[in-house]
Amino acid sequence: MHQPDVEFLKAFSDALNNHDIDAVMSMMTDDCIFHAVAGPDLQGKSFVGQAEVRQGLENAWKTAPDACWVDGEHFVIGNRGFSETTYKGTTNDGVRSEARMIDAFTFRDGKIAVKNAFRKNRPPVAGNDR
């Protein structure tokens, strides 16, 4: 089994930026977990399993159709990794976010088992530059 590396995380980031849900999900385990940046629990809102993670990501893209993660730096250390990026997105009601963030990953069987997202709590920004 191939261990994920920096190129794997770059490909995952590209799939997120392209809103290619099938490519994203192909890089995650069947029992994957996605902890979103916000939500009612200690880890934010948690989506568990392929169906829930798929729905959670698709809903996020519907809420911010221009969502993208740029200026990525990717690191892998054993069965853990992280991607530090700048999240940019505009919600359907015109609220624009731009903030640095980190996705912390746990790998298993050559795929992402856990994607845990952390983002700076920054007020909305002006402008529409992507």
C-alpha positions in Angstrom: 0.0 0.0 0.0 1.4 3.4 -1.0 1.8 5.9 1.9 0.3 9.3 1.1 3.0 11.9 0.4 3.1 15.7 -0.4 2.1 15.0 -4.0 -1.0 13.1 -2.7 -2.0 16.1 -0.6 -1.4 18.5 -3.6 -3.7 16.3 -5.7 -6.3 16.3 -2.9 -6.1 20.1 -2.7 -6.6 20.3 -6.5 -9.6 18.1 -6.3 -11.1 20.3 -3.5 -10.4 23.4 -5.6 -12.0 21.8 -8.7 -15.0 20.8 -6.5 -14.4 17.3 -7.9 -16.3 15.3 -5.2 -15.6 11.9 -6.8 -11.8 12.6 -6.8 -11.9 13.8 -3.2 -13.8 10.8 -2.0 -11.6 8.4 -3.9 -8.7 9.7 -1.7 -10.6 9.0 1.6 -11.3 5.7 3.4 -14.7 4.2 3.5 -15.1 5.1 7.2 -13.6 8.6 6.8 -14.3 11.5 9.1 -14.4 15.2 8.3 -14.4 17.7 11.2 -15.6 21.0 9.7 -14.3 24.4 10.9 -17.5 25.2 12.7 -20.3 23.4 14.5 -21.8 22.6 17.8 -19.2 20.0 19.1 -15.7 20.2 20.4 -14.4 19.2 16.9 -16.9 21.4 15.1 -19.5 19.5 12.9 -18.3 16.0 12.2 -19.3 14.1 9.1 -18.7 10.3 9.4 -18.4 7.9 6.4 -18.3 8.4 2.7 -22.0 9.5 2.3 -21.9 12.1 5.1 -18.5 13.5 4.1 -19.6 13.8 0.5 -22.8 15.6 1.5 -20.9 17.9 3.9 -18.4 19.0 1.2 -21.1 19.4 -1.5 -23.2 21.5 0.9 -20.1 23.7 1.7 -19.5 24.2 -2.0 -23.2 25.1 -2.6 -23.0 27.7 0.3 -19.8 29.2 -1.2 -19.7 28.3 -4.9 -16.3 30.0 -5.4 -14.6 28.3 -2.5 -10.9 27.6 -3.0 -7.8 26.9 -1.1 -4.7 28.7 -2.4 -1.0 29.2 -1.5 -0.9 25.6 -0.2 2.0 24.2 1.7 1.8 20.4 2.3 3.6 18.2 4.8 3.6 14.5 5.6 5.1 12.9 8.7 4.4 9.2 8.9 0.7 8.5 9.1 -0.1 12.2 9.7 0.0 15.3 7.4 -1.2 18.8 7.1 -2.0 21.4 4.4 -1.7 25.1 5.3 -3.7 27.2 2.8 -5.6 30.4 2.4 -9.3 29.7 2.2 -11.3 32.1 0.0 -15.0 32.0 -0.6 -18.1 34.0 -1.0 -21.4 32.8 0.3 -24.6 33.0 -1.8 -25.6 36.1 0.2 -22.4 37.9 -0.6 -20.3 37.5 2.5 -16.7 37.0 1.5 -14.2 35.1 3.7 -10.4 35.0 3.3 -8.3 33.4 6.1 -5.4 31.1 6.6 -6.2 27.6 7.7 -4.8 24.2 8.3 -6.3 20.8 7.4 -4.7 18.1 9.7 -4.9 14.6 8.2 -4.6 11.1 9.6 -3.8 8.5 6.9 -4.7 4.8 6.8 -4.4 2.3 4.0 -3.0 4.9 1.6 -5.9 7.2 2.0 -7.2 10.0 4.3 -9.1 8.6 7.3 -9.5 11.9 9.1 -9.6 15.5 7.7 -9.7 18.0 10.6 -10.1 21.6 9.4 -9.0 24.7 11.4 -9.5 28.2 10.1 -8.7 31.7 11.5 -11.8 33.5 12.8 -11.6 36.6 10.6 -14.4 39.1 9.9 -15.7 39.1 6.3 -13.5 40.9 3.8 -14.4 43.3 1.0 -13.9 42.7 -2.7 -14.3 39.8 -5.0 -10.7 38.9 -6.0 -10.3 35.1 -6.1 
